[in-house]
């Protein structure tokens, strides 16, 4: 596996915020990264059903506003907003929980495009156990896959199991988990609680549990 965990960890900006959604306590986990490509290329990579599996996972359904989608082996939901080369929003429905994902893209300068993803969900026992890394690490792995794909579209996608058992993959997952734990502390979570959740997240993604 040929990538630098440190380089890709440093390329991401992470934010955790606590808020209310439908009158209930919720969290917003936000990721931002700049990619070396064009706005057209990035938009196509994140919205083209034929291209998404090359860096993320197969997606089926009607990928238009009001359409239903399904990520193979993962979440499904409804696309409730989309403006070409600007933004899209969808519900993220998995294991009985319904959250929302919003993605925005924009041209920053010649050859650089920004992407921000915000995953908003009600607080739950799952959050208590894993904290923001529960979704943050997964999305950060997706951002890594996207960056590698944009840099070399012909390269094969890194498979999840291969990634989790590789030296680089484990370093990336542990670094990401720790970074999300730190962001949870910044957002007001007790340090020992945040660090314990981050350790559980890393163990889950690497298969080191128990």
C-alpha positions as a printed NumPy array, in Angstrom:
array([[  0.   ,   0.   ,   0.   ],
       [  1.575,   3.241,  -1.113],
       [  0.423,   6.347,   0.748],
       [  1.528,   8.469,   3.682],
       [ -0.925,   8.311,   6.623],
       [  0.565,  11.463,   8.12 ],
       [  0.118,  13.467,   4.916],
       [ -3.534,  12.509,   4.516],
       [ -4.343,  12.964,   8.217],
       [ -2.862,  16.472,   8.105],
       [ -4.815,  17.352,   4.948],
       [ -8.184,  17.15 ,   6.73 ],
       [ -9.849,  19.77 ,   8.927],
       [-12.276,  18.299,  11.492],
       [-14.972,  19.95 ,  13.594],
       [-17.459,  18.622,  16.148],
       [-20.439,  20.678,  17.3  ],
       [-23.352,  19.964,  19.621],
       [-26.769,  21.346,  18.695],
       [-30.495,  20.586,  18.678],
       [-32.289,  18.734,  15.891],
       [-36.062,  18.42 ,  16.025],
       [-35.891,  19.556,  19.643],
       [-33.446,  16.822,  20.662],
       [-29.704,  16.869,  21.434],
       [-27.649,  16.203,  18.302],
       [-24.141,  16.384,  16.922],
       [-22.671,  17.703,  13.686],
       [-19.439,  16.08 ,  12.539],
       [-17.763,  18.138,   9.821],
       [-14.86 ,  17.264,   7.503],
       [-13.126,  19.58 ,   5.039],
       [-10.384,  18.827,   2.52 ],
       [ -8.935,  20.48 ,  -0.563],
       [ -8.366,  18.258,  -3.612],
       [ -6.014,  18.83 ,  -6.533],
       [ -8.467,  18.599,  -9.427],
       [-11.172,  20.578, -11.204],
       [-14.65 ,  21.286,  -9.876],
       [-16.155,  19.26 , -12.736],
       [-13.965,  16.25 , -11.992],
       [-14.645,  16.28 ,  -8.248],
       [-18.402,  16.65 ,  -8.742],
       [-18.426,  13.752, -11.186],
       [-16.411,  11.587,  -8.787],
       [-18.866,  12.079,  -5.91 ],
       [-22.133,  11.889,  -7.889],
       [-21.554,   9.486, -10.797],
       [-22.874,   6.015,  -9.856],
       [-20.395,   4.388, -12.234],
       [-17.468,   6.188, -10.611],
       [-18.373,   6.176,  -6.89 ],
       [-17.494,   2.457,  -6.435],
       [-13.947,   3.157,  -7.613],
       [-13.217,   5.028,  -4.359],
       [-16.158,   4.372,  -1.998],
       [-18.759,   1.602,  -2.488],
       [-21.382,   0.586,  -5.068],
       [-24.493,   2.776,  -4.943],
       [-27.839,   1.898,  -6.515],
       [-31.09 ,   3.812,  -6.928],
       [-32.215,   7.092,  -8.421],
       [-29.436,   9.604,  -7.765],
       [-31.585,  12.689,  -8.281],
       [-33.496,  15.029,  -5.934],
       [-36.332,  13.032,  -4.353],
       [-34.728,   9.75 ,  -5.38 ],
       [-33.913,   6.813,  -3.144],
       [-30.391,   5.406,  -2.951],
       [-28.67 ,   2.446,  -1.313],
       [-24.979,   2.053,  -0.515],
       [-24.067,  -1.611,  -0.788],
       [-23.647,  -3.077,   2.686],
       [-24.254,   0.27 ,   4.336],
       [-26.837,   3.064,   4.548],
       [-29.649,   4.092,   2.244],
       [-32.032,   7.024,   2.184],
       [-33.489,   9.892,   0.214],
       [-31.707,  12.629,  -1.712],
       [-33.49 ,  15.808,  -0.662],
       [-31.314,  18.465,  -2.316],
       [-28.894,  18.746,  -5.215],
       [-27.425,  21.573,  -7.266],
       [-24.875,  20.58 ,  -9.886],
       [-21.253,  21.376,  -8.998],
       [-22.398,  23.026,  -5.764],
       [-24.024,  20.812,  -3.11 ],
       [-26.252,  17.875,  -2.27 ],
       [-28.041,  16.592,   0.828],
       [-29.448,  13.207,   1.773],
       [-30.812,  11.199,   4.647],
       [-28.476,   8.522,   5.985],
       [-30.593,   5.635,   7.271],
       [-28.77 ,   2.757,   8.918],
       [-29.61 ,   0.235,  11.663],
       [-32.839,   2.053,  12.538],
       [-31.193,   5.48 ,  12.899],
       [-31.889,   8.381,  10.542],
       [-29.324,  11.17 ,  10.183],
       [-28.455,  13.625,   7.425],
       [-25.39 ,  14.181,   5.28 ],
       [-24.718,  17.473,   3.482],
       [-21.898,  17.91 ,   0.964],
       [-20.709,  21.169,  -0.579],
       [-17.977,  21.692,  -3.195],
       [-16.408,  24.865,  -4.563],
       [-13.43 ,  26.01 ,  -6.597],
       [-10.754,  27.494,  -4.346],
       [ -8.082,  28.416,  -6.895],
       [ -6.722,  27.048, -10.139],
       [ -6.313,  23.304,  -9.736],
       [ -7.752,  23.134,  -6.196],
       [-11.316,  22.331,  -5.147],
       [-12.736,  22.345,  -1.616],
       [-15.176,  19.774,  -0.254],
       [-16.95 ,  19.866,   3.097],
       [-19.162,  17.078,   4.45 ],
       [-21.386,  17.536,   7.507],
       [-23.018,  14.509,   9.133],
       [-25.74 ,  15.521,  11.606],
       [-27.325,  12.959,  13.928],
       [-29.255,  12.721,  17.181],
       [-27.14 ,  11.741,  20.168],
       [-27.535,   8.063,  21.012],
       [-25.91 ,   5.159,  22.87 ],
       [-23.832,   4.641,  19.727],
       [-22.415,   8.165,  20.165],
       [-21.775,   7.481,  23.853],
       [-19.762,   4.41 ,  22.903],
       [-17.748,   5.738,  19.957],
       [-18.114,   9.542,  19.867],
       [-17.591,  11.484,  16.617],
       [-15.156,   8.902,  15.288],
       [-18.064,   6.532,  14.673],
       [-18.848,   8.462,  11.498],
       [-15.766,  10.669,  11.318],
       [-13.255,   7.861,  10.773],
       [-15.425,   6.215,   8.14 ],
       [-15.867,   9.448,   6.204],
       [-12.174,  10.224,   6.575],
       [-11.341,   6.851,   5.002],
       [-13.718,   7.777,   2.174],
       [-11.922,  11.122,   1.73 ],
       [ -8.64 ,   9.21 ,   1.538],
       [-10.07 ,   6.897,  -1.112],
       [-11.342,   9.909,  -3.046],
       [ -7.962,  11.648,  -2.893],
       [ -6.144,   8.548,  -4.137],
       [ -8.696,   8.062,  -6.911],
       [ -8.461,  11.667,  -8.093],
       [ -4.671,  11.436,  -8.115],
       [ -4.739,   8.209, -10.164],
       [ -8.185,   7.247, -11.531],
       [ -6.793,   4.019, -12.98 ],
       [ -5.54 ,   2.726,  -9.616],
       [ -7.577,  -0.051,  -7.981],
       [ -9.621,   0.834,  -4.903],
       [ -8.088,  -0.152,  -1.565],
       [-10.304,  -2.805,  -0.018],
       [-11.472,  -2.204,   3.562],
       [-10.068,  -5.445,   5.018],
       [ -6.716,  -4.988,   3.302],
       [ -6.613,  -1.404,   4.574],
       [ -7.458,  -2.28 ,   8.199],
       [ -4.745,  -4.94 ,   8.385],
       [ -1.99 ,  -2.944,   6.698],
       [  0.594,  -0.945,   8.639],
       [ -0.403,   2.278,   6.862],
       [ -4.106,   1.614,   7.339],
       [ -3.773,   0.991,  11.064],
       [ -1.679,   4.125,  11.486],
       [ -4.296,   6.111,   9.594],
       [ -7.228,   4.715,  11.603],
       [ -5.521,   5.284,  14.956],
       [ -4.48 ,   8.8  ,  13.942],
       [ -7.967,   9.639,  12.729],
       [ -9.613,   8.223,  15.854],
       [ -7.323,  10.225,  18.115],
       [ -7.956,  13.398,  16.096],
       [-11.726,  12.979,  16.424],
       [-11.314,  12.37 ,  20.133],
       [ -9.438,  15.656,  20.404],
       [-12.185,  17.475,  18.498],
       [-14.755,  16.016,  20.889],
       [-12.754,  17.488,  23.776],
       [-12.657,  20.876,  22.042],
       [-16.457,  20.661,  21.674],
       [-16.859,  20.121,  25.418],
       [-16.652,  16.365,  26.012],
       [-14.785,  15.274,  29.135],
       [-11.247,  14.292,  28.049],
       [-11.288,  10.811,  29.576],
       [-14.666,  10.072,  27.987],
       [-13.533,  11.313,  24.576],
       [-10.262,   9.378,  24.659],
       [-11.976,   6.151,  25.706],
       [-14.487,   6.515,  22.852],
       [-11.649,   7.183,  20.411],
       [ -9.851,   4.022,  21.54 ],
       [-13.028,   1.98 ,  21.031],
       [-13.458,   3.492,  17.565],
       [ -9.915,   2.562,  16.532],
       [-10.384,  -0.971,  17.872],
       [-13.639,  -1.342,  15.927],
       [-12.195,  -0.233,  12.595],
       [ -8.98 ,  -2.252,  12.923],
       [-10.656,  -5.383,  14.297],
       [ -8.627,  -5.165,  17.501],
       [-11.696,  -5.405,  19.764],
       [-11.447,  -7.841,  22.602]])
